[in-house]
């Protein structure tokens, strides 16, 4: 994976909100299959990777305060192309990923027949953050909040992903963000609202279908990532993405399957507690999105072959 040093990044798509409020007072992000961080402790110890919808709690989250969310963040001025060292900063690299993902959906979303894509922002935070879905800490992992239509991530999560789950590849990061933006697309389409009416755990649950579709959407973006353009519309954001990069995304998807996480936590595999899909399913649906390159082939709700 090579990033284009000449690309002009749109810093308005990301806010660096820094350190949010403490862990007390406020509602934790609801997790499918459990109430909050403690409710799913049997599945994941310490790092709650309800990834990659991290904390994406469907019904509970869509009932949040529409006007909520963190405010007062700063744009990433250090990511200007005049800064020759900008891509040494993980914030600038992740800004480029967000720009690429949203440029893709600006083109792909209208083909789904639901009008124009509505961009949203990603908030980088440290330790804790207040959102339209309540208060969350970094243990929740990356997540999308339907109530305020924003993506949230503590960038230290990538270190946990590498150290605890062996997903050390550089392309794990854009895969994570592309998955979360898949949830934003689902929110715009109304998919998550319909899914919230179904079962929230189990191998064929609405939650699993929602997460596998977001994986497939991430794969579709990856197929077209090198076509995405910068703020000027002239320069590509990526100069190359290799098959090795795609393999890193596939390995990450496999590493955070429900069955793999349950095994790593020392427990037995319990399909009744699945919320995101097995390692094989997550790998397969990302690969389908990448191979087909078309989000219309990602309808996990219309198939019995999950």
Secondary structure by P-SEA (a helix, b strand, c coil): cccccccccccccccccccccccccccccccccccccccccccccccccccccccccccccccccccccccccccccccccccccccccaaaaaaaaaaaaaaaaacccccccccbbbbbbbbbbccccccccccccccccbbbbcccbbbbbccaaaaaaaaaccccccaaaaaaaaaaaaaaaaaaaaaaaaaaaccccccccaaaaaaaaaaaaaaaaaaaccccccccccccccccccaaaaaaaaaaaaaacaaaaaaaacccccccccccccaaaaaaaaaaaaaacccccccccccccc
